[in-house]
Amino acid sequence: LCREKGIAVIPYYPLASGFLSGKYRSEADLNKSARGPGIKKYLNERGLRILDALDTVAEKHGTTPAAVALAWLIARPGITAPIASATSLGQLESLMTAARLQLDADSVKLLDTASAY
């Protein structure tokens, strides 16, 4: 609808509070930060499928799952600027990599398929 009406989208929490960074992969990981309890809703079959796809694409491109997740959003028509935050220099570098990362059609298809409902 937004594309149809020419409305740009700025996603908030594009990394799902850190879940798409790969930091949280099990319930045991939820204690890693104050955001942990809010992440539990993503620890399901679909969420883990998305993490697997992000890992595959990240390995292919020599980068992090977080960079791939943001690049995937940036590649989508109508998305103008995902809002993401970093709590360390390493996280910031990963976010900056996303702006330069060009995903190929196969990578986008893998991510789209993994995230489908």
The first five atom37 places (N, CA, C, CB, O) and aatype in JSON, in Angstrom:
{
  "aatype": [10, 4, 1, 6, 11, 7, 9, 0, 19, 9, 14, 18, 18, 14, 10, 0, 15, 7, 13, 10, 15, 7, 11, 18, 1, 15, 6, 0, 3, 10, 2, 11, 15, 0, 1, 7, 14, 7, 9, 11, 11, 18, 10, 2, 6, 1, 7, 10, 1, 9, 10, 3, 0, 10, 3, 16, 19, 0, 6, 11, 8, 7, 16, 16, 14, 0, 0, 19, 0, 10, 0, 17, 10, 9, 0, 1, 14, 7, 9, 16, 0, 14, 9, 0, 15, 0, 16, 15, 10, 7, 5, 10, 6, 15, 10, 12, 16, 0, 0, 1, 10, 5, 10, 3, 0, 3, 15, 19, 11, 10, 10, 3, 16, 0, 15, 0, 18],
  "atom_mask": [
    [1, 1, 1, 1, 1],
    [1, 1, 1, 1, 1],
    [1, 1, 1, 1, 1],
    [1, 1, 1, 1, 1],
    [1, 1, 1, 1, 1],
    [1, 1, 1, 0, 1],
    [1, 1, 1, 1, 1],
    [1, 1, 1, 1, 1],
    [1, 1, 1, 1, 1],
    [1, 1, 1, 1, 1],
    [1, 1, 1, 1, 1],
    [1, 1, 1, 1, 1],
    [1, 1, 1, 1, 1],
    [1, 1, 1, 1, 1],
    [1, 1, 1, 1, 1],
    [1, 1, 1, 1, 1],
    [1, 1, 1, 1, 1],
    [1, 1, 1, 0, 1],
    [1, 1, 1, 1, 1],
    [1, 1, 1, 1, 1],
    [1, 1, 1, 1, 1],
    [1, 1, 1, 0, 1],
    [1, 1, 1, 1, 1],
    [1, 1, 1, 1, 1],
    [1, 1, 1, 1, 1],
    [1, 1, 1, 1, 1],
    [1, 1, 1, 1, 1],
    [1, 1, 1, 1, 1],
    [1, 1, 1, 1, 1],
    [1, 1, 1, 1, 1],
    [1, 1, 1, 1, 1],
    [1, 1, 1, 1, 1],
    [1, 1, 1, 1, 1],
    [1, 1, 1, 1, 1],
    [1, 1, 1, 1, 1],
    [1, 1, 1, 0, 1],
    [1, 1, 1, 1, 1],
    [1, 1, 1, 0, 1],
    [1, 1, 1, 1, 1],
    [1, 1, 1, 1, 1],
    [1, 1, 1, 1, 1],
    [1, 1, 1, 1, 1],
    [1, 1, 1, 1, 1],
    [1, 1, 1, 1, 1],
    [1, 1, 1, 1, 1],
    [1, 1, 1, 1, 1],
    [1, 1, 1, 0, 1],
    [1, 1, 1, 1, 1],
    [1, 1, 1, 1, 1],
    [1, 1, 1, 1, 1],
    [1, 1, 1, 1, 1],
    [1, 1, 1, 1, 1],
    [1, 1, 1, 1, 1],
    [1, 1, 1, 1, 1],
    [1, 1, 1, 1, 1],
    [1, 1, 1, 1, 1],
    [1, 1, 1, 1, 1],
    [1, 1, 1, 1, 1],
    [1, 1, 1, 1, 1],
    [1, 1, 1, 1, 1],
    [1, 1, 1, 1, 1],
    [1, 1, 1, 0, 1],
    [1, 1, 1, 1, 1],
    [1, 1, 1, 1, 1],
    [1, 1, 1, 1, 1],
    [1, 1, 1, 1, 1],
    [1, 1, 1, 1, 1],
    [1, 1, 1, 1, 1],
    [1, 1, 1, 1, 1],
    [1, 1, 1, 1, 1],
    [1, 1, 1, 1, 1],
    [1, 1, 1, 1, 1],
    [1, 1, 1, 1, 1],
    [1, 1, 1, 1, 1],
    [1, 1, 1, 1, 1],
    [1, 1, 1, 1, 1],
    [1, 1, 1, 1, 1],
    [1, 1, 1, 0, 1],
    [1, 1, 1, 1, 1],
    [1, 1, 1, 1, 1],
    [1, 1, 1, 1, 1],
    [1, 1, 1, 1, 1],
    [1, 1, 1, 1, 1],
    [1, 1, 1, 1, 1],
    [1, 1, 1, 1, 1],
    [1, 1, 1, 1, 1],
    [1, 1, 1, 1, 1],
    [1, 1, 1, 1, 1],
    [1, 1, 1, 1, 1],
    [1, 1, 1, 0, 1],
    [1, 1, 1, 1, 1],
    [1, 1, 1, 1, 1],
    [1, 1, 1, 1, 1],
    [1, 1, 1, 1, 1],
    [1, 1, 1, 1, 1],
    [1, 1, 1, 1, 1],
    [1, 1, 1, 1, 1],
    [1, 1, 1, 1, 1],
    [1, 1, 1, 1, 1],
    [1, 1, 1, 1, 1],
    [1, 1, 1, 1, 1],
    [1, 1, 1, 1, 1],
    [1, 1, 1, 1, 1],
    [1, 1, 1, 1, 1],
    [1, 1, 1, 1, 1],
    [1, 1, 1, 1, 1],
    [1, 1, 1, 1, 1],
    [1, 1, 1, 1, 1],
    [1, 1, 1, 1, 1],
    [1, 1, 1, 1, 1],
    [1, 1, 1, 1, 1],
    [1, 1, 1, 1, 1],
    [1, 1, 1, 1, 1],
    [1, 1, 1, 1, 1],
    [1, 1, 1, 1, 1],
    [1, 1, 1, 1, 1],
    [1, 1, 1, 1, 1]
  ],
  "atom_positions": [
    [[0.82, -1.18, 0.0], [0.0, 0.0, 0.0], [0.87, 1.25, 0.0], [-0.94, -0.01, 1.2], [0.6, 2.21, -0.73]],
    [[1.94, 1.24, 0.83], [2.81, 2.42, 0.88], [3.46, 2.68, -0.48], [3.9, 2.24, 1.96], [3.5, 3.83, -0.93]],
    [[3.96, 1.62, -1.13], [4.57, 1.81, -2.46], [3.55, 2.35, -3.43], [5.15, 0.48, -3.0], [3.83, 3.27, -4.21]],
    [[2.36, 1.79, -3.39], [1.28, 2.21, -4.29], [0.96, 3.69, -4.12], [0.03, 1.36, -4.04], [0.66, 4.38, -5.1]],
    [[1.02, 4.18, -2.9], [0.69, 5.58, -2.6], [1.91, 6.49, -2.58], [-0.03, 5.66, -1.28], [1.8, 7.69, -2.32]],
    [[3.1, 5.91, -2.85], [4.32, 6.71, -2.87], [4.77, 7.18, -1.49], [0.0, 0.0, 0.0], [5.39, 8.23, -1.36]],
    [[4.46, 6.38, -0.48], [4.83, 6.73, 0.89], [6.07, 5.93, 1.28], [3.66, 6.45, 1.88], [6.09, 4.71, 1.17]],
    [[7.09, 6.63, 1.74], [8.31, 5.96, 2.18], [8.11, 5.39, 3.58], [9.51, 6.95, 2.16], [7.32, 5.9, 4.37]],
    [[8.84, 4.32, 3.87], [8.74, 3.65, 5.16], [10.09, 3.71, 5.86], [8.27, 2.17, 5.0], [11.13, 3.41, 5.27]],
    [[10.07, 4.1, 7.13], [11.27, 4.09, 7.96], [11.03, 3.08, 9.08], [11.6, 5.55, 8.53], [10.35, 3.4, 10.05]],
    [[11.58, 1.87, 8.95], [11.33, 0.84, 9.97], [12.01, 1.18, 11.3], [11.83, -0.52, 9.48], [13.15, 1.64, 11.34]],
    [[11.28, 0.96, 12.37], [11.78, 1.13, 13.73], [11.98, -0.27, 14.3], [10.8, 2.0, 14.62], [11.12, -1.13, 14.11]],
    [[13.06, -0.51, 14.99], [13.44, -1.84, 15.47], [13.64, -2.81, 14.31], [12.37, -2.38, 16.43], [13.09, -3.91, 14.33]],
    [[14.41, -2.42, 13.29], [14.6, -3.3, 12.14], [15.37, -4.58, 12.46], [15.32, -2.56, 11.06], [15.34, -5.53, 11.69]],
    [[16.05, -4.6, 13.6], [16.76, -5.82, 14.01], [15.98, -6.58, 15.08], [18.16, -5.46, 14.53], [16.53, -7.44, 15.77]],
    [[14.7, -6.26, 15.23], [13.83, -6.93, 16.2], [14.47, -6.96, 17.58], [13.52, -8.37, 15.73], [14.61, -8.01, 18.21]],
    [[14.87, -5.77, 18.04], [15.5, -5.59, 19.36], [16.76, -6.42, 19.55], [14.51, -5.96, 20.45], [17.12, -6.79, 20.67]],
    [[17.44, -6.71, 18.46], [18.69, -7.47, 18.52], [18.56, -8.92, 18.11], [0.0, 0.0, 0.0], [19.57, -9.59, 17.91]],
    [[17.33, -9.41, 17.98], [17.15, -10.82, 17.6], [17.81, -11.12, 16.26], [15.66, -11.16, 17.54], [18.46, -12.16, 16.12]],
    [[17.64, -10.24, 15.28], [18.18, -10.51, 13.95], [19.7, -10.35, 13.87], [17.54, -9.59, 12.94], [20.3, -10.6, 12.83]],
    [[20.32, -9.92, 14.97], [21.78, -9.88, 15.01], [22.34, -11.28, 15.26], [22.27, -8.91, 16.12], [23.53, -11.52, 15.05]],
    [[21.48, -12.19, 15.69], [21.92, -13.54, 16.01], [22.33, -13.71, 17.46], [0.0, 0.0, 0.0], [22.76, -14.78, 17.87]],
    [[22.19, -12.66, 18.24], [22.6, -12.69, 19.65], [21.73, -13.63, 20.48], [22.53, -11.28, 20.23], [22.2, -14.23, 21.44]],
    [[20.48, -13.76, 20.11], [19.54, -14.58, 20.87], [19.1, -15.77, 20.01], [18.3, -13.74, 21.31], [18.39, -15.61, 19.03]],
    [[19.55, -16.96, 20.4], [19.21, -18.16, 19.62], [18.51, -19.23, 20.45], [20.46, -18.74, 19.01], [18.03, -20.23, 19.92]],
    [[18.45, -19.0, 21.75], [17.76, -19.94, 22.64], [17.24, -19.16, 23.85], [18.72, -21.1, 23.09], [17.61, -18.0, 24.06]],
    [[16.4, -19.8, 24.62], [15.87, -19.13, 25.82], [16.98, -18.79, 26.79], [14.82, -20.0, 26.51], [16.87, -17.81, 27.54]],
    [[18.05, -19.57, 26.8], [19.18, -19.29, 27.68], [19.83, -17.95, 27.33], [20.22, -20.42, 27.6], [20.4, -17.29, 28.2]],
    [[19.75, -17.55, 26.07], [20.35, -16.29, 25.62], [19.55, -15.07, 26.06], [20.48, -16.3, 24.1], [20.06, -13.95, 25.99]],
    [[18.33, -15.26, 26.49], [17.47, -14.13, 26.83], [17.99, -13.32, 28.02], [16.08, -14.63, 27.14], [17.59, -12.18, 28.21]],
    [[18.88, -13.91, 28.81], [19.45, -13.21, 29.96], [20.63, -12.32, 29.59], [19.88, -14.21, 31.01], [21.23, -11.71, 30.46]],
    [[20.96, -12.24, 28.31], [22.12, -11.47, 27.87], [21.93, -9.96, 27.98], [22.46, -11.82, 26.45], [22.9, -9.21, 28.02]],
    [[20.69, -9.51, 28.03], [20.45, -8.07, 28.13], [19.07, -7.81, 28.71], [20.6, -7.39, 26.75], [18.25, -8.72, 28.87]],
    [[18.83, -6.55, 29.01], [17.51, -6.16, 29.53], [16.41, -6.37, 28.49], [17.54, -4.7, 29.98], [15.24, -6.49, 28.85]],
    [[16.78, -6.4, 27.22], [15.79, -6.61, 26.15], [15.38, -8.07, 26.01], [16.34, -6.12, 24.82], [14.4, -8.38, 25.33]],
    [[16.12, -8.95, 26.65], [15.89, -10.39, 26.52], [14.45, -10.84, 26.63], [0.0, 0.0, 0.0], [13.97, -11.56, 25.76]],
    [[13.73, -10.43, 27.68], [12.35, -10.9, 27.81], [11.46, -10.53, 26.61], [11.75, -10.32, 29.07], [10.54, -11.28, 26.28]],
    [[11.72, -9.41, 25.97], [10.93, -9.01, 24.81], [11.27, -9.78, 23.55], [0.0, 0.0, 0.0], [10.54, -9.73, 22.56]],
    [[12.38, -10.5, 23.59], [12.84, -11.26, 22.43], [12.14, -12.61, 22.33], [14.35, -11.46, 22.5], [12.06, -13.2, 21.26]],
    [[11.65, -13.1, 23.45], [11.08, -14.45, 23.5], [10.06, -14.69, 22.39], [10.43, -14.69, 24.85], [9.96, -15.81, 21.87]],
    [[9.3, -13.67, 22.02], [8.26, -13.83, 21.0], [8.83, -14.2, 19.63], [7.45, -12.56, 20.88], [8.11, -14.7, 18.77]],
    [[10.13, -13.94, 19.42], [10.76, -14.26, 18.14], [11.36, -15.66, 18.12], [11.84, -13.24, 17.82], [11.68, -16.19, 17.05]],
    [[11.52, -16.27, 19.3], [12.12, -17.61, 19.37], [11.08, -18.67, 19.02], [12.7, -17.87, 20.79], [10.55, -19.36, 19.89]],
    [[10.82, -18.77, 17.74], [9.87, -19.76, 17.24], [10.42, -20.3, 15.92], [8.43, -19.13, 17.05], [11.5, -19.92, 15.49]],
    [[9.68, -21.18, 15.3], [10.14, -21.82, 14.07], [10.49, -20.79, 12.99], [9.08, -22.78, 13.54], [11.53, -20.89, 12.34]],
    [[9.64, -19.81, 12.81], [9.88, -18.78, 11.79], [11.11, -17.95, 12.14], [8.65, -17.85, 11.65], [11.96, -17.7, 11.28]],
    [[11.23, -17.53, 13.38], [12.38, -16.73, 13.8], [13.69, -17.47, 13.59], [0.0, 0.0, 0.0], [14.66, -16.88, 13.11]],
    [[13.72, -18.73, 13.96], [14.95, -19.52, 13.79], [15.25, -19.77, 12.32], [14.83, -20.85, 14.54], [16.41, -19.85, 11.92]],
    [[14.2, -19.9, 11.51], [14.37, -20.05, 10.06], [15.01, -18.79, 9.47], [13.01, -20.34, 9.36], [15.89, -18.87, 8.62]],
    [[14.57, -17.64, 9.93], [15.14, -16.37, 9.47], [16.6, -16.27, 9.89], [14.34, -15.17, 10.02], [17.45, -15.87, 9.09]],
    [[16.91, -16.64, 11.14], [18.31, -16.6, 11.59], [19.18, -17.52, 10.75], [18.4, -17.0, 13.07], [20.31, -17.15, 10.4]],
    [[18.69, -18.7, 10.42], [19.46, -19.62, 9.57], [19.75, -18.98, 8.21], [18.71, -20.95, 9.37], [20.87, -19.07, 7.7]],
    [[18.75, -18.34, 7.63], [18.94, -17.68, 6.33], [19.91, -16.52, 6.45], [17.59, -17.18, 5.77], [20.77, -16.33, 5.58]],
    [[19.79, -15.73, 7.51], [20.73, -14.62, 7.73], [22.16, -15.13, 7.87], [20.33, -13.81, 8.97], [23.09, -14.55, 7.33]],
    [[22.33, -16.23, 8.61], [23.66, -16.83, 8.77], [24.23, -17.26, 7.43], [23.59, -18.03, 9.73], [25.41, -17.02, 7.15]],
    [[23.41, -17.9, 6.61], [23.86, -18.38, 5.3], [24.3, -17.21, 4.42], [22.74, -19.17, 4.6], [25.37, -17.26, 3.81]],
    [[23.49, -16.18, 4.36], [23.81, -15.02, 3.52], [25.01, -14.26, 4.09], [22.59, -14.08, 3.4], [25.86, -13.79, 3.33]],
    [[25.08, -14.14, 5.4], [26.22, -13.44, 6.02], [27.53, -14.16, 5.71], [26.02, -13.35, 7.55], [28.54, -13.52, 5.41]],
    [[27.51, -15.48, 5.78], [28.72, -16.25, 5.47], [29.11, -16.06, 4.0], [28.51, -17.75, 5.77], [30.29, -15.89, 3.68]],
    [[28.13, -16.08, 3.13], [28.37, -15.9, 1.69], [29.02, -14.55, 1.4], [27.06, -16.02, 0.92], [29.88, -14.45, 0.52]],
    [[28.6, -13.52, 2.13], [29.09, -12.16, 1.88], [30.21, -11.73, 2.84], [27.95, -11.18, 1.98], [30.71, -10.61, 2.74]],
    [[30.59, -12.62, 3.75], [31.66, -12.3, 4.68], [31.33, -11.18, 5.64], [0.0, 0.0, 0.0], [32.15, -10.3, 5.89]],
    [[30.11, -11.2, 6.16], [29.66, -10.13, 7.07], [28.82, -10.72, 8.19], [28.86, -9.06, 6.3], [28.81, -11.94, 8.39]],
    [[28.13, -9.88, 8.9], [27.33, -10.32, 10.05], [25.85, -10.47, 9.7], [27.5, -9.34, 11.21], [25.37, -9.85, 8.74]],
    [[25.12, -11.28, 10.47], [23.67, -11.36, 10.25], [22.99, -9.99, 10.38], [23.06, -12.33, 11.25], [22.05, -9.71, 9.63]],
    [[23.44, -9.15, 11.3], [22.83, -7.83, 11.46], [23.0, -6.99, 10.2], [23.44, -7.09, 12.67], [22.06, -6.32, 9.77]],
    [[24.19, -7.01, 9.61], [24.43, -6.25, 8.38], [23.53, -6.76, 7.26], [25.91, -6.35, 7.96], [22.98, -5.98, 6.49]],
    [[23.38, -8.08, 7.17], [22.53, -8.66, 6.13], [21.07, -8.26, 6.37], [22.66, -10.21, 6.12], [20.37, -7.9, 5.42]],
    [[20.61, -8.33, 7.61], [19.22, -7.97, 7.9], [18.92, -6.53, 7.49], [18.92, -8.15, 9.4], [17.87, -6.26, 6.91]],
    [[19.83, -5.63, 7.79], [19.62, -4.23, 7.41], [19.73, -4.03, 5.9], [20.63, -3.33, 8.12], [18.95, -3.28, 5.32]],
    [[20.69, -4.7, 5.26], [20.84, -4.59, 3.8], [19.59, -5.14, 3.11], [22.1, -5.35, 3.32], [19.17, -4.6, 2.08]],
    [[19.03, -6.19, 3.65], [17.8, -6.78, 3.12], [16.66, -5.76, 3.18], [17.42, -8.08, 3.9], [15.9, -5.63, 2.22]],
    [[16.55, -5.06, 4.28], [15.52, -4.01, 4.38], [15.79, -2.88, 3.41], [15.47, -3.47, 5.81], [14.87, -2.42, 2.72]],
    [[17.03, -2.43, 3.35], [17.4, -1.32, 2.45], [17.09, -1.67, 1.0], [18.89, -0.97, 2.61], [16.72, -0.8, 0.21]],
    [[17.23, -2.96, 0.65], [17.0, -3.41, -0.73], [15.52, -3.45, -1.1], [17.6, -4.78, -0.93], [15.17, -3.54, -2.28]],
    [[14.66, -3.37, -0.12], [13.22, -3.46, -0.38], [12.68, -2.12, -0.89], [12.46, -3.89, 0.89], [13.0, -1.07, -0.34]],
    [[11.88, -2.16, -1.94], [11.29, -0.92, -2.46], [10.45, -0.23, -1.38], [10.42, -1.22, -3.69], [9.69, -0.87, -0.66]],
    [[10.61, 1.07, -1.29], [9.82, 1.84, -0.34], [10.47, 2.05, 1.01], [0.0, 0.0, 0.0], [10.05, 2.92, 1.77]],
    [[11.48, 1.24, 1.33], [12.18, 1.41, 2.61], [13.25, 2.47, 2.4], [12.82, 0.05, 3.11], [14.09, 2.35, 1.51]],
    [[13.22, 3.5, 3.21], [14.18, 4.59, 3.02], [15.35, 4.53, 3.98], [13.49, 5.91, 3.17], [16.49, 4.69, 3.56]],
    [[15.1, 4.32, 5.26], [16.2, 4.34, 6.23], [15.8, 3.59, 7.49], [16.59, 5.8, 6.57], [15.13, 4.15, 8.35]],
    [[16.22, 2.33, 7.61], [15.93, 1.61, 8.85], [16.63, 2.3, 10.03], [16.38, 0.13, 8.75], [17.79, 2.69, 9.92]],
    [[15.94, 2.44, 11.14], [16.52, 3.05, 12.34], [17.1, 1.93, 13.19], [15.45, 3.88, 13.14], [16.37, 1.07, 13.68]],
    [[18.41, 1.95, 13.37], [19.08, 0.93, 14.18], [20.05, 1.62, 15.12], [19.83, -0.11, 13.28], [20.56, 2.7, 14.82]],
    [[20.29, 1.0, 16.25], [21.22, 1.57, 17.22], [22.32, 0.57, 17.54], [20.48, 2.0, 18.5], [22.16, -0.63, 17.34]],
    [[23.41, 1.09, 18.05], [24.56, 0.26, 18.42], [24.97, 0.59, 19.85], [25.74, 0.47, 17.44], [24.89, 1.74, 20.28]],
    [[25.41, -0.42, 20.56], [25.9, -0.21, 21.92], [27.41, -0.43, 22.01], [25.18, -1.13, 22.9], [27.99, -0.34, 23.09]],
    [[28.04, -0.72, 20.86], [29.49, -0.91, 20.84], [30.02, -0.51, 19.47], [29.87, -2.38, 21.18], [29.26, -0.4, 18.5]],
    [[31.31, -0.29, 19.4], [31.94, 0.06, 18.13], [31.77, -1.08, 17.12], [33.43, 0.37, 18.33], [31.55, -0.82, 15.93]],
    [[31.88, -2.31, 17.57], [31.69, -3.46, 16.69], [30.31, -3.48, 16.07], [0.0, 0.0, 0.0], [30.16, -3.77, 14.88]],
    [[29.3, -3.19, 16.87], [27.94, -3.14, 16.35], [27.79, -2.0, 15.34], [26.93, -2.97, 17.49], [27.12, -2.16, 14.32]],
    [[28.39, -0.87, 15.63], [28.32, 0.27, 14.71], [28.96, -0.08, 13.37], [29.01, 1.49, 15.33], [28.42, 0.27, 12.32]],
    [[30.1, -0.75, 13.4], [30.76, -1.15, 12.15], [29.87, -2.07, 11.34], [32.1, -1.85, 12.45], [29.8, -1.96, 10.12]],
    [[29.19, -2.99, 12.01], [28.27, -3.9, 11.33], [27.13, -3.13, 10.67], [27.72, -4.93, 12.31], [26.73, -3.43, 9.55]],
    [[26.6, -2.13, 11.38], [25.51, -1.33, 10.83], [25.98, -0.53, 9.62], [24.95, -0.38, 11.89], [25.24, -0.39, 8.64]],
    [[27.19, -0.01, 9.68], [27.73, 0.76, 8.55], [27.97, -0.13, 7.34], [29.03, 1.47, 8.96], [27.81, 0.31, 6.2]],
    [[28.36, -1.37, 7.57], [28.57, -2.32, 6.48], [27.28, -2.52, 5.69], [29.08, -3.66, 7.02], [27.31, -2.67, 4.47]],
    [[26.17, -2.53, 6.38], [24.87, -2.77, 5.73], [24.59, -1.76, 4.63], [23.76, -2.72, 6.75], [23.98, -2.11, 3.61]],
    [[25.02, -0.54, 4.8], [24.76, 0.51, 3.81], [25.49, 0.25, 2.5], [25.16, 1.87, 4.36], [25.07, 0.72, 1.44]],
    [[26.59, -0.49, 2.57], [27.38, -0.79, 1.37], [27.11, -2.18, 0.79], [28.86, -0.67, 1.69], [27.53, -2.48, -0.32]],
    [[26.42, -3.0, 1.53], [26.2, -4.39, 1.14], [25.12, -4.5, 0.08], [25.83, -5.23, 2.36], [23.98, -4.07, 0.29]],
    [[25.47, -5.07, -1.05], [24.52, -5.3, -2.14], [24.17, -6.79, -2.16], [25.1, -4.84, -3.52], [25.02, -7.62, -2.49]],
    [[22.95, -7.12, -1.84], [22.53, -8.52, -1.83], [22.11, -8.95, -3.23], [21.38, -8.73, -0.83], [21.41, -8.22, -3.93]],
    [[22.54, -10.14, -3.62], [22.15, -10.68, -4.92], [20.73, -11.23, -4.82], [23.15, -11.78, -5.38], [20.19, -11.41, -3.73]],
    [[20.14, -11.5, -5.97], [18.74, -11.95, -6.04], [18.52, -13.25, -5.27], [18.32, -12.14, -7.49], [17.49, -13.41, -4.63]],
    [[19.49, -14.18, -5.32], [19.34, -15.45, -4.6], [19.3, -15.23, -3.09], [20.48, -16.4, -4.96], [18.53, -15.88, -2.39]],
    [[20.12, -14.31, -2.61], [20.13, -14.02, -1.17], [18.81, -13.4, -0.73], [21.3, -13.09, -0.82], [18.26, -13.77, 0.3]],
    [[18.31, -12.46, -1.51], [17.03, -11.82, -1.19], [15.91, -12.86, -1.2], [16.72, -10.68, -2.18], [15.05, -12.85, -0.33]],
    [[15.93, -13.73, -2.18], [14.89, -14.77, -2.27], [14.95, -15.7, -1.06], [15.05, -15.58, -3.58], [13.91, -16.06, -0.5]],
    [[16.15, -16.09, -0.65], [16.31, -16.96, 0.51], [15.72, -16.29, 1.76], [17.8, -17.31, 0.73], [15.01, -16.92, 2.54]],
    [[16.03, -15.03, 1.94], [15.53, -14.28, 3.1], [14.02, -14.08, 3.03], [16.23, -12.92, 3.2], [13.33, -14.22, 4.04]],
    [[13.51, -13.76, 1.86], [12.06, -13.58, 1.69], [11.32, -14.89, 1.98], [11.74, -13.1, 0.26], [10.27, -14.88, 2.64]],
    [[11.86, -15.99, 1.5], [11.23, -17.3, 1.72], [11.26, -17.67, 3.19], [11.93, -18.38, 0.88], [10.26, -18.14, 3.74]],
    [[12.4, -17.46, 3.83], [12.54, -17.8, 5.26], [11.6, -16.98, 6.13], [13.98, -17.58, 5.71], [11.13, -17.47, 7.16]],
    [[11.33, -15.76, 5.74], [10.51, -14.88, 6.58], [9.02, -14.95, 6.27], [10.98, -13.46, 6.42], [8.21, -14.32, 6.96]],
    [[8.66, -15.7, 5.25], [7.24, -15.79, 4.87], [6.42, -16.43, 5.99], [7.09, -16.59, 3.56], [6.89, -17.33, 6.69]],
    [[5.2, -15.97, 6.13], [4.28, -16.55, 7.13], [3.59, -17.75, 6.55], [3.24, -15.52, 7.59], [2.78, -18.38, 7.23]]
  ]
}
